[in-house]
Amino acid sequence: MMNKHLVKPLLMLLICIGLSPMNTVSAQQKATWIWYPGDFEVWLSNKMQVRRTEREAVFPPLWQYYSPYALVTFQTEVELPEADDVKIYSEGPFQLLLDGVQVHGQPKSIKVPAGKHKISLKVYNQEVLPAIYIEGKYVKSNASWKVTNEDKLWIDENGQAQQSGTPWVPVGSWNFDAPERKPSEFKLTTTPWSAVKTEKVGAGELVDFGKETFGYVKIHGLKGKGKLALYYGESREEALDTAKCETLDHLSFDGTQPELYTNAGSKAFRYVNVQTDPSVKYDSISMLYEYLPLEYRGAFKSSDPLLNQIWDVSAYTMHLTTREFFIDGIKRDRWIWSGDAYQSYLMNYYLFFDSPSVERTLLALRGKEPVTAHINIIMDYSLYWFIGVYDYYLHTGDTKFIKTFYPRMKSLMEFCLERRNKSGFLEPLEGDWVFIDWANGLPKTGEVSFEQMLLARSLEAMSVSAGIAGKNDDQKYYQNLAEDLKTRLFDVFWDKKENVMKHQRIDGKVQDIVTRYANMFGIFFNYFNEDQKQSIKNKVLLNDNVLQITTPYMRFYELEALCAMGEQDYVLKEMRDYWGGMLKLGATSFWEEYNPNKSGKEHLEMYGRPYGKSLCHAWGASPIYLLGKYYLGVKPTAPGYSEYVVEPVLGGLKWMKGEVPTPNGSVKVDCSTTRIKVLASEGTGKLKIKSATTPKLSYGKAKKIGVNLYEATLKANQEMVVSYKAL
């Protein structure tokens, strides 16, 4: 008999070397549709991103499309306590093998005898993606199955099956937990919405839904034969400008259409300008609001009503841009951009904590082999992808994602490293787009310090990921590269006289240019010592003479750096002015760009187009992240919130309370100038308290760790109540 103390180590060894024990089956297991990992995400992103239109012209993405594997093999090994009647559902024709023997035909069910068995299904589908749903009392398709796209199986001259070298990987799955819920038929949820106001404008009607929204226009009481046009607008001005609005639909009816007509294409809008031929009549216009059904698990309220409104509108903005994937703008792009998505991951951890959305987006962005260009063809966007994978691991504790997709991480990193110059720095080659930010006059040629800093962080992420994947040589390799790059980064770009990081080197000469980007990232990457941080804060971040940031995209990082430096009072004022400024102009979701020096229709312009700016953009929702991490003060310090810190900072508020979601629960914080209450449902936390006197705790002891700074240990499901004296 095997020693019971050896069972767990043996199972861990089997997992580490890529084997798996016989599946333990039970009647309580749940069946789900399964596929080759990453293929559903690739297929769905292809389908979604081609829906972007500009005035009825299809506007596909700028980068390479990948495809699902058309032929894959699913396999499982089971030991059944009794015979099992197993139903088979497949997206595509299949070959079924039971214990290596082919079962003829395309059976809808089979009877599997009691005992040990190997079940294999080879599935073909060129139109969508091969997927299966298997359901018996014991045999069920789920995450325990393996899959391959290279079934290296052959029959020798004696008729014996031989197999070696087949790369088996864990299957992909999501929430398709019924046979009729096929992956290929996935749709977002819809619900009816009514207009809040209609008015006659010229020969047409302007319909106002009250706020930014997304969905399908419904026409009630439609009659007649002729043409009907829908001109969409995030603003009133855009909807009324039929010649220049970004999106529209021209519809023709022959008189046989249903009286309740739902337009086929979903659009983003607040206003719809409806124009018809005299021969076409209708009673009213409504819509089907389209959305991904997610729960707001995060929350924030405070003594400041404007800040509360900013959080609420940020949450709505985030929900609008969380669709099949995290997208940037719901009107114009409807694409998946890695830089935008990286911020969405972070905001998601403080609002929804929806891990599947992060996984889907990471996989859609990465695509498959071969790597022929940077993600979204942008150098910095490839690097954000690596950092996003590490942050996913930190917040969720999930190692399966990294173990499954480490080969794709490695091939993308090899592509990035191959594009370094002789100095070991990234410098744009032909086909590389260095984005950084939308900013007039921002230099992007040569060796840019910001790109090298992102590469260093990406190499650190690769080192951690290699360790999780069991690639010890890779772990040391990437760690050494990261340390060497950081050393050279400071040797070249750190100005010891001015105590700031310079922006750029061209042809071996460092340019006398200072920007905010590398300087602020180095603060929350913790690449600077305290003296360097203070110098950067005063000479760069709080210096109006340094090139200003006008996009919420980089304001996200600028304000994070200031919060990391303890400047919550200053950041609170900035949030009120910046995001509050958009609210004063009537924003119902936050914009792609906001410049308070602009006025009127200038706020709608971008990319040389009068309505090119997105008025609902994911990166505009960053207050969710800032308020959760740096005011409520909750952040993980070990994977999956097994350990975490809570460091509330009022920043001038009289009180605040809120909830930060964790993988299996949440951390609730209620803070005033005299009392702090914290209740966490998992993990072990450290509560840091700034107090003029020793705090009084409801349990445990406060340990002094600095001048007027104390620390207490938080226990799961046990509320900590603290009385303290604010500084």
C-alpha positions in Angstrom: 0.0 0.0 0.0 1.3 3.5 -0.9 2.2 5.6 2.1 -0.5 8.3 2.3 2.1 11.0 3.0 3.6 10.3 -0.5 0.4 10.7 -2.5 0.4 14.5 -2.7 4.1 14.8 -3.6 3.7 12.2 -6.3 0.7 14.0 -7.8 2.7 17.3 -7.8 5.6 15.5 -9.5 3.2 14.1 -12.2 1.9 17.6 -12.8 5.4 19.1 -12.9 6.7 16.7 -15.5 3.6 17.1 -17.7 1.7 13.8 -16.9 -1.6 13.4 -15.2 -3.0 10.6 -13.1 -6.2 8.7 -14.1 -9.2 11.1 -13.9 -11.2 10.7 -10.7 -14.8 10.6 -11.8 -18.0 11.2 -9.9 -21.6 11.8 -10.7 -21.3 15.3 -9.3 -18.9 16.6 -12.0 -20.2 19.2 -14.4 -19.9 18.9 -18.2 -19.0 21.8 -20.4 -18.0 22.5 -24.0 -14.2 22.2 -24.5 -11.8 23.3 -27.3 -8.1 23.8 -28.0 -6.9 26.4 -25.5 -6.9 29.9 -27.0 -8.8 29.0 -30.2 -12.3 30.1 -29.0 -10.7 33.5 -28.1 -9.0 33.8 -31.5 -12.1 32.9 -33.4 -14.4 35.2 -31.3 -12.0 38.1 -31.6 -11.8 37.7 -35.3 -15.6 37.8 -35.5 -15.9 40.7 -33.2 -13.2 43.0 -34.5 -14.4 43.0 -38.0 -17.7 44.5 -36.9 -16.2 48.0 -36.8 -17.7 50.1 -39.5 -17.2 53.7 -40.6 -20.2 55.0 -42.4 -21.2 51.5 -43.5 -17.7 50.6 -44.7 -16.1 47.6 -42.9 -12.9 48.7 -41.1 -11.0 45.6 -40.1 -8.0 45.6 -37.8 -4.5 46.6 -38.8 -2.7 43.4 -37.6 -2.5 39.8 -38.5 -5.5 37.5 -38.0 -4.9 33.9 -36.8 -7.3 31.0 -37.1 -8.4 28.1 -34.8 -6.8 24.7 -35.5 -9.3 23.0 -37.9 -8.5 19.4 -36.6 -7.8 18.6 -33.0 -7.9 15.5 -30.8 -9.5 15.4 -27.3 -8.6 12.7 -24.9 -9.2 11.6 -21.3 -8.5 8.5 -19.2 -11.1 7.4 -16.7 -11.9 4.6 -14.2 -15.6 3.9 -14.0 -17.3 2.2 -11.0 -20.1 1.0 -13.3 -21.1 1.2 -17.0 -21.9 4.7 -18.2 -24.3 5.8 -21.0 -22.5 8.8 -22.5 -24.0 11.4 -24.8 -21.9 13.0 -27.5 -22.3 16.5 -28.9 -19.8 18.0 -31.3 -19.1 21.1 -33.3 -17.9 19.3 -36.4 -17.6 15.7 -37.6 -15.5 13.4 -35.5 -13.7 10.1 -35.1 -14.3 8.3 -31.8 -11.8 5.8 -30.3 -12.5 3.8 -27.2 -9.4 2.2 -25.9 -7.8 2.7 -29.3 -10.6 1.0 -31.2 -12.6 3.1 -33.6 -16.3 3.4 -33.0 -17.9 3.5 -36.4 -20.2 6.3 -37.6 -21.1 9.5 -35.8 -22.7 8.1 -32.7 -24.8 10.4 -30.5 -24.1 8.2 -27.5 -22.1 5.2 -26.5 -22.1 2.8 -23.5 -18.7 2.8 -21.7 -18.2 -0.4 -19.6 -17.0 -0.3 -16.0 -13.2 -0.1 -15.5 -10.3 1.8 -16.9 -10.7 3.4 -20.4 -9.1 5.9 -22.7 -11.5 8.0 -24.8 -10.3 10.0 -27.8 -12.3 12.2 -30.2 -10.6 13.7 -33.3 -12.8 16.6 -34.4 -12.8 18.6 -37.6 -14.3 22.1 -38.2 -13.0 24.6 -40.7 -16.0 27.1 -40.3 -15.9 27.9 -36.5 -13.8 25.8 -34.2 -13.7 22.1 -33.2 -15.4 21.6 -29.8 -17.1 18.8 -27.9 -19.6 18.4 -25.1 -19.6 14.9 -23.5 -22.1 14.0 -20.8 -22.7 10.8 -19.0 -23.2 10.0 -15.3 -19.4 9.8 -14.9 -17.7 10.6 -18.2 -18.0 14.4 -18.7 -16.0 16.9 -20.8 -14.4 19.4 -18.5 -11.0 21.0 -17.6 -9.5 17.6 -16.8 -9.3 16.6 -20.5 -6.3 17.1 -22.7 -6.1 18.2 -26.4 -3.6 18.3 -29.2 -3.4 19.7 -32.7 -0.6 17.3 -33.6 -1.9 13.7 -33.1 1.3 11.8 -33.9 -0.4 8.5 -34.1 0.3 5.9 -36.7 -0.4 2.2 -37.4 2.5 -0.2 -37.9 2.7 -3.1 -40.3 1.2 -5.4 -37.6 -1.8 -3.1 -37.3 -0.7 -1.9 -33.9 -1.3 1.8 -33.0 1.9 3.7 -32.1 2.1 7.2 -30.7 5.0 9.4 -29.4 5.9 13.1 -29.2 2.3 14.3 -29.2 2.1 17.7 -27.4 -0.9 17.4 -25.1 -2.2 20.5 -23.4 -5.1 21.3 -21.0 -8.3 22.0 -22.9 -9.9 25.5 -23.0 -13.4 26.1 -21.6 -15.6 28.9 -20.3 -19.2 28.8 -19.3 -20.9 26.8 -22.0 -22.4 24.3 -19.6 -25.3 22.9 -21.6 -25.3 21.0 -24.9 -27.5 23.6 -26.6 -25.1 26.5 -25.5 -22.6 26.0 -28.3 -19.5 28.1 -28.3 -20.1 29.1 -32.0 -23.5 30.6 -31.0 -22.2 32.9 -28.3 -23.9 36.2 -28.0 -23.9 39.0 -25.5 -27.0 39.6 -23.3 -29.6 42.1 -24.4 -32.4 43.9 -22.5 -35.0 46.4 -23.7 -34.3 50.2 -23.1 -36.7 53.0 -23.9 -35.7 56.5 -25.1 -35.9 59.3 -22.5 -36.7 62.0 -25.1 -37.7 62.5 -28.7 -37.9 65.7 -30.7 -38.6 66.6 -34.3 -35.6 68.0 -36.1 -36.2 69.1 -39.7 -37.9 66.2 -41.6 -36.6 63.6 -39.1 -36.7 62.7 -35.4 -33.9 62.9 -32.9 -34.1 60.1 -30.2 -32.2 60.6 -27.0 -31.5 57.6 -24.7 -30.2 59.8 -21.9 -26.7 58.5 -21.7 -24.0 56.7 -23.7 -25.2 53.2 -24.6 -24.6 50.2 -26.9 -27.0 48.0 -28.7 -29.6 47.5 -31.5 -32.2 50.0 -32.6 -35.7 48.7 -32.6 -38.4 50.3 -34.8 -42.0 49.9 -33.6 -45.0 50.0 -35.8 -43.0 50.0 -39.0 -45.0 50.3 -42.2 -44.6 51.2 -45.8 -42.1 50.7 -48.6 -39.0 52.8 -49.0 -35.9 53.9 -47.2 -35.0 54.7 -43.5 -31.7 56.1 -42.3 -30.2 55.9 -38.8 -27.5 58.4 -38.0 -25.8 57.6 -34.6 -24.1 60.1 -32.3 -22.3 60.0 -29.0 -23.2 63.7 -29.0 -26.2 65.5 -30.3 -24.0 67.4 -32.8 -22.7 64.1 -34.3 -26.2 62.6 -34.7 -27.5 65.7 -36.5 -24.5 65.9 -38.8 -25.6 63.4 -41.4 -22.6 64.1 -43.6 -19.9 63.5 -41.1 -21.2 61.3 -38.2 -19.0 58.3 -37.7 -21.6 55.6 -37.9 -24.9 55.2 -39.7 -27.3 52.6 -41.2 -29.2 53.0 -44.5 -32.2 50.5 -44.5 -34.5 49.7 -47.4 -38.0 48.1 -46.9 -40.2 46.4 -49.4 -43.4 46.5 -47.3 -43.2 42.9 -46.1 -41.0 43.7 -43.1 -42.4 43.0 -39.6 -44.0 45.9 -37.8 -41.5 45.4 -34.9 -38.1 45.6 -36.7 -34.8 45.2 -34.9 -31.7 46.5 -36.8 -29.1 43.8 -37.3 -26.0 45.7 -36.3 -25.2 46.9 -32.8 -23.8 50.4 -32.4 -22.6 52.8 -29.8 -24.7 55.9 -29.3 -26.6 58.2 -27.1 -28.6 59.9 -29.9 -30.2 58.5 -33.0 -31.3 60.7 -35.8 -34.0 58.9 -37.8 -34.8 60.0 -41.4 -37.4 58.3 -43.6 -39.0 58.5 -47.0 -42.5 59.9 -46.8 -43.8 56.4 -47.7 -42.2 54.9 -44.6 -44.0 55.3 -41.2 -43.3 54.1 -37.7 -44.7 54.7 -34.2 -41.6 54.9 -32.0 -37.9 54.0 -31.5 -36.4 51.9 -28.7 -33.3 49.7 -28.3 -32.0 46.4 -27.1 -29.1 47.3 -24.8 -26.3 44.8 -25.3 -23.9 43.9 -22.5 -21.8 41.3 -20.8 -23.6 40.3 -17.6 -21.1 41.0 -14.8 -21.7 41.9 -11.2 -20.3 45.1 -9.7 -18.3 43.4 -6.9 -16.3 46.6 -6.1 -17.8 49.6 -4.5 -16.8 53.1 -3.3 -18.6 55.9 -1.5 -17.2 59.0 0.3 -18.0 62.3 1.8 -17.5 63.9 -1.6 -20.6 63.7 -3.9 -18.6 64.6 -7.0 -16.0 61.8 -6.4 -18.9 59.4 -5.9 -20.3 60.4 -9.3 -16.9 60.0 -10.8 -16.7 56.5 -9.5 -20.2 55.6 -10.7 -19.5 57.0 -14.2 -16.2 55.2 -14.3 -17.9 51.9 -13.4 -20.4 52.4 -16.2 -17.7 53.3 -18.7 -15.8 50.1 -17.7 -19.0 48.0 -18.1 -19.7 49.4 -21.6 -16.2 48.6 -22.7 -16.2 45.1 -21.2 -17.7 43.1 -23.9 -16.6 39.8 -25.5 -13.2 41.2 -24.6 -11.9 44.4 -23.0 -12.1 46.9 -25.9 -11.0 50.5 -26.1 -13.8 52.7 -27.5 -17.3 51.3 -28.2 -18.1 53.7 -31.0 -15.0 54.0 -33.2 -12.5 51.1 -32.8 -14.3 48.2 -31.2 -10.9 46.5 -31.4 -8.7 45.0 -28.7 -5.7 47.1 -28.0 -3.1 45.8 -25.6 -2.3 49.1 -23.9 -6.0 49.9 -23.3 -6.6 46.3 -22.2 -3.8 46.3 -19.7 -5.5 49.2 -17.8 -8.8 47.4 -18.1 -7.3 44.3 -16.4 -6.3 46.5 -13.4 -9.6 48.3 -13.2 -11.4 45.0 -13.5 -9.6 43.7 -10.4 -11.2 46.5 -8.5 -14.7 46.4 -10.0 -15.7 43.0 -11.5 -12.7 40.7 -10.7 -13.8 38.7 -13.8 -10.9 36.4 -14.5 -12.4 34.9 -17.7 -12.5 38.4 -19.4 -8.8 38.9 -18.6 -7.9 35.5 -20.0 -10.0 35.9 -23.1 -8.4 39.3 -23.9 -4.8 38.1 -23.2 -5.3 35.1 -25.6 -7.0 37.2 -28.3 -4.2 39.7 -28.3 -1.4 37.1 -28.3 -2.9 35.0 -31.1 -0.8 32.1 -32.3 2.4 31.2 -34.1 4.3 32.6 -35.9 5.0 36.0 -34.4 5.6 38.4 -37.3 4.9 41.7 -35.6 4.4 43.3 -32.2 1.0 43.0 -30.7 -1.2 45.6 -32.4 2.1 46.4 -34.3 3.0 48.6 -31.3 6.3 47.9 -29.5 5.1 49.0 -26.0 1.9 47.0 -26.4 3.8 43.7 -26.7 5.5 44.6 -23.4 2.3 45.5 -21.6 1.1 42.0 -22.6 3.8 40.3 -20.5 3.2 42.6 -17.5 -0.5 41.9 -17.8 0.1 38.1 -17.5 2.1 38.7 -14.3 -0.5 40.9 -12.8 -3.1 38.3 -13.6 -1.1 35.8 -11.6 -0.6 38.2 -8.7 -4.3 39.0 -8.4 -5.8 35.5 -9.1 -3.1 33.1 -8.0 -3.8 31.1 -11.2 -0.8 29.2 -12.5 -2.7 27.1 -15.1 -2.7 30.0 -17.6 1.0 30.5 -17.5 1.8 26.8 -17.6 -0.5 26.3 -20.6 0.6 29.3 -22.6 4.3 29.7 -21.6 5.4 28.6 -25.0 3.5 31.6 -26.5 5.0 33.9 -24.0 8.5 32.7 -24.8 8.1 33.0 -28.6 6.8 36.6 -28.3 9.7 37.5 -26.0 12.2 36.0 -28.4 10.7 38.2 -31.1 11.1 41.3 -28.9 14.7 40.4 -27.9 15.6 39.9 -31.6 14.6 43.5 -32.3 17.2 44.9 -29.9 20.1 47.0 -31.3 23.8 46.4 -30.7 23.5 48.3 -27.4 20.9 45.8 -26.2 18.1 48.4 -26.3 14.8 48.3 -28.2 14.8 50.7 -31.1 12.0 50.7 -33.7 12.7 48.7 -36.8 10.6 48.8 -40.0 7.0 48.0 -39.2 7.3 48.9 -35.5 5.0 51.6 -34.1 6.3 53.3 -30.9 3.1 54.7 -29.4 3.7 55.7 -25.7 0.8 58.3 -25.8 -1.1 60.8 -27.9 0.9 63.9 -27.2 1.9 66.7 -29.6 5.7 67.0 -29.8 6.5 63.7 -28.1 9.8 62.3 -29.6 9.6 58.6 -30.4 12.7 57.8 -32.5 16.0 56.2 -31.4 16.3 54.5 -28.0 13.5 55.7 -25.7 14.0 55.1 -22.0 10.3 54.3 -21.5 10.5 51.3 -23.9 13.6 49.9 -22.1 11.8 50.2 -18.7 8.8 48.3 -20.0 11.2 45.6 -21.4 12.9 45.3 -18.1 9.6 44.8 -16.3 8.5 42.3 -19.0 11.7 40.3 -18.5 11.0 40.2 -14.8 7.5 38.9 -15.6 9.0 36.3 -17.9 11.4 35.1 -15.2 8.5 34.6 -12.7 6.5 32.8 -15.4 9.4 30.5 -16.4 9.6 29.5 -12.8 5.9 28.7 -12.6 6.2 26.7 -15.9 9.1 24.7 -14.5 11.7 26.2 -16.9 14.5 26.9 -14.4 17.1 27.7 -17.0 14.8 30.2 -18.6 14.0 31.7 -15.2 17.7 32.5 -14.6 18.2 33.7 -18.2 15.4 36.2 -18.1 16.3 37.4 -14.6 19.9 38.1 -15.7 18.7 39.9 -18.8 16.4 42.1 -16.6 19.1 43.0 -14.1 21.6 43.8 -16.9 19.0 45.9 -18.7 18.1 47.9 -15.6 21.8 48.6 -15.0 22.4 49.9 -18.5 19.1 51.8 -18.4 20.4 53.8 -15.5 23.9 54.1 -16.9 22.7 55.6 -20.1 19.5 57.6 -19.2 19.8 58.6 -15.5 21.1 62.1 -15.3 23.1 62.2 -12.0 23.4 65.9 -12.1 19.7 66.7 -12.6 18.5 63.5 -10.8 15.9 62.7 -13.4 15.7 60.1 -16.2 16.2 61.5 -19.7 13.8 60.5 -22.5 15.8 59.5 -25.5 19.2 58.6 -27.1 19.9 59.0 -30.8 23.0 57.7 -32.5 24.7 57.3 -29.1 23.9 60.8 -27.8 21.5 61.3 -25.0 19.1 64.1 -25.9 18.4 66.9 -23.4 14.8 66.0 -23.1 12.8 65.0 -20.0 9.3 63.6 -20.2 7.1 62.0 -17.6 6.8 58.5 -18.9 9.9 56.6 -17.8 10.1 58.7 -14.6 6.6 57.9 -13.4 6.7 54.2 -14.4 9.9 53.8 -12.5 8.2 55.0 -9.3 5.5 52.3 -9.1 7.9 49.7 -10.6 10.0 50.6 -7.6 13.1 51.0 -9.7 14.1 54.3 -7.9 15.4 54.8 -4.4 13.6 57.3 -2.2 15.8 60.3 -3.0 15.4 59.6 -6.7 11.6 59.4 -6.3 11.4 62.7 -4.5 13.5 64.4 -7.2 11.3 63.0 -9.9 8.1 64.1 -8.0 9.3 67.7 -7.7 11.2 68.1 -11.0 9.0 66.1 -13.3 5.6 65.1 -12.0 4.8 68.4 -10.3 6.6 70.5 -13.0 4.2 72.2 -15.4 7.1 72.9 -17.8 7.5 69.2 -18.6 5.3 68.1 -21.5 1.8 67.8 -20.2 -0.4 64.7 -20.4 -3.9 65.2 -21.8 -5.1 61.6 -22.3 -6.8 59.7 -19.4 -4.5 56.8 -20.7 -1.3 58.3 -19.3 -3.1 60.3 -16.5 -3.8 56.8 -15.1 -0.1 56.2 -14.6 0.8 59.8 -13.7 -1.7 59.8 -10.9 -0.7 56.3 -9.8 2.9 57.5 -9.4 1.8 60.4 -7.3 -0.4 58.2 -5.2 2.5 55.8 -4.7 4.4 58.9 -3.4 1.7 59.7 -0.9 0.2 62.6 -2.8 -3.5 61.5 -2.5 -4.6 65.1 -1.5 -3.1 66.4 -4.7 -4.5 63.5 -6.8 -8.0 64.0 -5.4 -8.0 67.6 -6.6 -6.8 66.4 -10.0 -9.5 63.8 -10.3 -12.1 66.4 -9.4 -10.8 68.8 -11.9 -10.1 66.4 -14.8 -12.9 63.8 -14.6 -15.2 66.4 -13.0 -14.5 68.6 -15.9 -15.9 66.0 -18.3 -19.0 65.7 -16.1 -19.6 69.4 -16.2 -19.6 69.2 -20.0 -22.4 66.6 -19.8 -20.3 63.4 -20.1 -22.3 60.2 -19.2 -19.2 58.1 -19.8 -15.5 59.1 -19.8 -13.7 60.1 -22.9 -10.6 59.1 -24.9 -9.1 62.5 -24.4 -10.0 65.6 -22.4 -8.2 69.0 -22.7 -9.8 71.7 -20.5 -8.4 74.3 -22.8 -10.7 73.2 -25.6 -14.3 74.4 -26.0 -17.5 73.5 -27.9 -17.1 71.1 -30.7 -13.3 70.9 -30.2 -14.1 68.4 -27.5 -15.5 66.0 -30.1 -12.6 66.2 -32.6 -9.7 63.8 -32.9 -7.7 62.2 -35.7 -8.5 65.1 -38.0 -12.2 64.2 -37.9 -15.0 66.3 -36.3 -16.4 63.4 -34.3 -13.3 61.1 -34.3 -12.9 61.1 -30.5 -14.4 58.3 -28.5 -16.7 59.6 -25.7 -16.7 56.2 -24.0 -13.2 54.9 -23.7 -11.9 52.2 -21.4 -8.8 54.1 -20.2 -11.1 56.9 -19.0 -12.3 54.7 -16.1 -9.1 54.8 -14.1 -10.5 56.3 -10.9 -11.9 52.8 -10.1 -8.3 51.6 -9.8 -6.9 54.6 -8.1 -9.6 54.8 -5.5 -9.5 51.1 -4.7 -5.7 50.7 -4.6 -4.6 54.0 -3.2 -7.5 55.4 -1.1 -9.2 52.3 0.2 -5.6 51.1 0.0 -6.2 47.4 -0.8 -3.6 45.5 -2.9 -2.4 41.9 -3.0 1.2 41.2 -1.9 1.2 37.5 -2.6 -0.6 35.6 -5.5 -4.3 35.3 -5.2 -4.7 37.6 -2.2 -3.2 34.9 0.1 -1.5 37.9 1.6 -2.5 41.5 1.1 -2.1 45.0 2.5 -4.8 47.6 3.5 -3.5 51.1 3.9 -6.4 53.6 3.8 -5.6 57.2 2.9 -8.4 59.7 3.0 -6.6 62.3 1.0 -8.7 65.1 2.4 -12.0 63.2 2.5 -14.0 63.2 5.8 -14.9 59.5 5.3 -15.0 56.8 2.7 -16.1 53.2 2.5 -15.9 50.6 -0.2 -15.3 47.0 -1.2 -12.5 45.5 -3.2 -13.1 42.0 -4.7 -10.7 39.1 -4.3 -10.7 35.7 -6.0 -13.2 34.2 -3.6 -14.5 37.1 -1.6 -13.7 40.7 -0.9 -12.0 43.2 1.5 -14.4 45.8 2.9 -13.0 49.1 4.2 -14.8 51.8 6.2 -12.6 54.8 7.2 -13.2 58.1 8.9 -10.7 60.5 10.6 -11.1 58.6 13.9 -12.0 55.0 13.0 -11.1 52.3 10.5 -13.1 49.1 10.0 -11.8 46.3 7.8 -13.4 42.9 7.1 -11.8 40.4 4.7 -13.2 37.1 3.6 -9.9 35.4 2.8 -6.1 35.5 3.1 -3.9 37.2 5.8 -3.6 40.9 5.6 -1.6 43.7 7.0 -3.4 46.9 8.0 -1.2 50.0 7.9 -2.4 52.9 10.0 -1.0 56.5 10.1 -1.9 57.8 13.6 -0.6 60.5 15.9 -1.1 58.0 18.9 -1.0 54.3 19.3 -4.2 52.9 17.7 -6.6 50.8 19.7 -7.6 47.5 18.0 -10.6 45.2 18.4 -8.1 42.3 18.3 -4.4 41.8 18.2 -1.7 44.5 18.8 -0.5 47.4 16.7 3.2 47.3 15.9 5.0 50.5 15.3 6.9 50.3 12.0 7.8 54.0 11.4 7.2 57.5 12.5 3.4 57.7 13.2 3.0 54.4 11.2 1.6 51.2 12.7 0.8 47.8 11.5 -1.8 45.2 12.5 -2.5 41.7 11.3 -5.9 41.0 9.7 -7.6 37.6 10.0 -10.1 36.3 7.5 -13.8 36.7 8.4 -12.9 38.7 11.6 -13.7 42.4 11.4 -10.9 44.7 12.7 -12.1 47.9 14.3 -9.5 50.6 14.9 -9.6 53.8 16.8 -6.9 56.2 15.8 -6.0 59.9 15.7 -5.5 61.2 12.2 -2.4 63.3 11.5 
